[in-house]
Amino acid sequence: HTPRSPPDAVYTAHTPSTGSSARRAHHITSHHIAPSSAMNKARLVGLLFAAVVVLQTPMIKFGSDKARPFTPITTVAAQLVLTIPDAPDAPGDPGDAVRALLFPGEVLWGAWDAYVCATSDRACTAGERAWVPQWDSFVSVKDLQGHDRRLTRVFGNKKPQILAGSFFAVAGSVVAAIRGNAGTLGIFSVVMILWPLLATAGVQPQLGLLVYAALAWHTMSITRAANNRKTRAKAAAKDKRRKEAEAAEAVAAASSAPSPGRPRQWLGASTSTTP
């Protein structure tokens, strides 16, 4: 007895072509490399955005070199000490939370002042010559409340917009340091700060404001690009699942259909031939 071969549809195997394997390898490689590069770029921009805010980069000057320039984090700190009583004979204590908020920027600018004092002949105070500011004395309630009164005098009824932009900026810097991008908070802060600035006389925009606006826009662009990539990836995955389901249905239909011109036989079936 010579066994006959079962139908070809039962033992059909799919062998991918070389071109298909190359395309799949290229797709996998590009899928894993491109997001990593974009993630590193977003993280770098986010950290720069947070550094501009936390390190008290001057954004607006009020016409006097001695006056504290406008920075979002200084404005937020000034709002936190408005209710603290302060008198010449009984100075108020801003608290450790306000000191922690302002200390990184004070360290940077304190080191700069100390360097200028060490390399020039100008008369400097003991505080200006210190490379690291004293924790208990580098900021005072009087100074911060004076900064708030200066904002009121300069911006008038536009001050609430400046305050809102400052809080958005500080919140955006925290989000940027954690997630790598400030999202819409950065753009909102730029709009809220620039709008009253354009309608106010007697203020001098600084380079830090331009850098801050550029970083805020860049983080927004990175966020939009990341959302577009996620949308495309979801659409591609959905299309892949649909094609795999269609292919599985086609294979199931082909395997269940009988071969034309011969009776249907199952795997392992055999027939005998007449000797």
C-alpha positions in Angstrom: 0.0 0.0 0.0 1.3 3.4 -1.0 -0.1 6.3 1.1 -1.4 9.3 -0.8 -0.3 12.8 0.2 -2.9 14.8 2.0 -4.3 18.0 0.5 -1.8 20.7 0.0 -3.9 23.3 2.0 -3.3 21.3 5.2 0.5 21.6 5.2 0.8 25.1 3.7 3.5 27.1 5.4 4.3 30.8 5.0 7.9 31.8 4.5 8.6 35.6 4.6 10.6 36.9 1.8 13.9 38.7 2.2 12.5 42.0 1.2 9.7 41.8 3.7 12.2 40.9 6.5 14.4 43.9 5.6 11.4 46.3 5.6 10.3 44.9 9.0 13.8 45.3 10.5 14.0 48.9 9.2 10.6 49.7 10.6 11.6 48.3 14.1 14.9 50.1 14.1 13.4 53.5 13.2 10.6 52.9 15.7 13.0 52.4 18.6 15.6 55.0 17.7 13.5 58.1 16.7 11.4 58.3 19.9 14.6 58.0 22.1 16.2 60.9 20.3 13.0 63.0 20.6 12.7 62.1 24.3 16.3 63.3 25.0 15.6 66.6 23.1 12.4 67.2 25.0 14.1 66.5 28.4 16.9 68.9 27.6 14.5 71.7 26.5 12.4 71.1 29.6 15.3 71.3 31.9 16.5 74.6 30.3 12.9 76.0 30.6 12.9 75.1 34.3 16.4 76.6 34.8 15.4 79.9 33.3 12.6 80.2 35.9 14.3 78.7 39.0 17.6 80.6 38.5 15.8 83.9 38.4 16.8 85.0 34.9 15.9 88.7 34.7 13.1 89.3 32.2 12.0 92.9 32.9 13.8 95.8 34.5 11.9 98.8 36.0 14.4 101.5 35.1 16.6 101.4 38.1 19.7 99.2 38.4 19.1 98.8 42.2 15.6 97.6 41.8 15.1 93.9 41.8 14.2 92.9 38.2 11.0 91.1 37.4 11.2 87.3 37.5 8.2 84.9 37.8 9.5 83.1 40.8 10.3 86.3 42.7 6.8 87.6 42.0 5.3 84.3 43.3 7.5 84.5 46.4 6.3 88.1 47.0 2.7 87.0 47.0 3.5 84.4 49.7 4.7 87.1 52.2 2.1 89.8 51.7 0.3 88.9 54.9 3.5 88.7 57.1 3.8 91.8 59.3 7.1 93.7 58.9 8.4 96.6 60.8 11.9 98.2 61.3 12.1 97.1 64.9 10.5 93.7 64.2 11.4 92.3 60.7 9.2 89.6 59.4 10.3 86.1 58.6 9.6 85.0 55.1 9.8 81.3 56.0 11.8 78.4 54.8 9.4 77.7 51.9 10.1 81.1 50.4 13.8 80.8 51.0 13.9 77.3 49.3 12.0 78.8 46.4 14.6 81.6 45.9 17.8 80.0 47.1 19.0 78.4 43.8 18.8 81.7 41.9 20.4 83.6 44.8 23.3 81.2 44.9 23.9 81.8 41.2 23.7 85.6 41.3 25.5 85.7 44.7 28.4 83.9 43.1 28.4 86.4 40.2 28.4 89.4 42.5 31.3 87.8 44.5 33.3 87.3 41.3 32.7 90.9 40.3 33.8 92.2 43.7 36.9 90.0 43.6 37.9 91.2 40.1 37.1 94.9 40.4 37.9 97.8 42.7 34.4 98.8 43.6 33.3 98.9 47.2 31.3 95.8 48.1 29.4 94.9 51.2 30.1 91.7 53.2 27.0 90.1 51.7 28.1 90.9 48.1 31.5 89.4 48.7 30.1 86.1 50.0 30.1 83.3 47.4 27.2 81.5 49.1 24.4 83.6 50.6 23.4 83.2 54.2 20.3 81.2 54.6 18.7 83.4 57.2 19.4 86.7 55.7 19.6 86.5 51.9 15.9 87.5 51.4 13.7 89.8 53.5 10.0 90.4 53.7 10.6 94.1 53.2 12.3 93.5 49.9 9.6 91.1 48.6 6.8 93.4 49.6 8.6 96.3 48.0 8.8 94.2 44.8 5.0 93.7 44.9 4.3 97.4 45.4 6.6 98.2 42.4 4.5 95.8 40.3 1.4 97.6 41.4 2.8 101.0 40.6 4.2 100.0 37.2 1.4 97.8 35.8 -1.6 99.1 37.6 -4.8 97.2 36.7 -2.7 94.9 34.5 -1.0 93.4 37.6 -3.4 90.4 37.8 -2.2 89.3 34.4 1.4 89.5 35.5 0.6 87.5 38.6 -1.2 84.8 36.6 1.6 84.6 34.1 4.1 84.2 37.0 2.2 81.4 38.6 1.8 79.7 35.3 5.6 80.0 34.7 6.5 78.4 38.1 4.0 75.6 37.6 5.2 75.1 34.0 8.9 74.8 35.2 7.9 72.1 37.7 6.0 70.2 35.0 8.9 70.7 32.6 11.5 69.4 35.1 9.4 66.2 35.8 7.9 65.4 32.3 10.3 67.1 30.0 7.9 69.7 28.6 5.8 72.6 30.1 2.9 72.0 27.8 0.3 74.7 27.5 1.4 76.3 30.9 4.5 77.7 29.3 2.6 79.4 26.4 -0.1 80.7 28.8 2.6 82.3 31.0 4.3 84.0 28.0 1.0 85.4 26.8 0.0 86.7 30.3 3.4 88.4 30.8 3.8 89.8 27.3 0.4 91.3 26.9 0.6 93.9 29.8 4.3 94.5 29.0 3.4 95.7 25.5 0.9 98.2 26.9 3.1 99.5 29.7 5.6 102.3 29.4 8.8 102.7 31.5 9.8 99.0 31.5 12.8 97.4 29.8 12.5 93.9 28.4 15.6 91.8 28.9 17.2 89.0 26.9 15.9 86.4 29.5 12.3 87.1 28.4 13.1 86.3 24.8 14.9 83.1 25.8 12.0 82.1 28.0 9.4 82.7 25.3 11.5 80.7 22.8 11.8 77.7 25.2 8.1 77.9 26.0 7.3 77.7 22.3 9.7 74.9 21.7 8.3 72.8 24.5 4.9 73.4 23.1 6.1 72.2 19.7 7.7 69.1 21.2 4.4 68.3 23.0 2.4 68.6 19.8 4.9 66.4 17.9 4.7 63.8 20.7 0.9 63.7 20.6 1.0 63.4 16.8 3.4 60.4 17.1 1.1 58.7 19.6 -1.9 59.2 17.4 -0.1 57.8 14.4 1.2 54.8 16.4 -2.3 54.0 17.7 -3.7 54.2 14.1 -0.9 52.0 12.8 -1.4 49.4 15.6 -5.2 49.4 14.9 -4.6 48.9 11.2 -2.1 46.1 11.9 -4.6 44.3 14.1 -7.3 44.6 11.4 -5.0 43.2 8.7 -3.9 40.3 11.0 -7.6 39.5 11.7 -8.4 39.5 7.9 -5.4 37.3 7.2 -6.4 34.8 9.9 -9.9 34.7 8.6 -8.6 34.1 5.1 -6.3 31.2 6.3 -9.2 29.7 8.2 -11.5 29.9 5.2 -8.9 28.4 2.9 -8.1 25.5 5.3 -11.8 24.6 5.8 -12.7 24.7 2.1 -12.4 21.2 0.2 -10.0 20.9 -2.7 -11.6 21.0 -6.1 -11.8 17.8 -8.0 -11.1 15.4 -5.1 -12.9 14.3 -1.9 -12.1 16.2 1.3 -9.5 14.4 3.4 -8.2 15.3 6.8 -4.7 15.4 8.2 -3.4 11.8 8.7 -6.0 10.2 6.4 -4.6 7.8 3.8 -6.0 5.6 1.0 -5.0 2.2 -0.3 -4.0 1.5 -3.9 -4.7 -1.7 -5.7 -1.4 -3.7 -6.1 
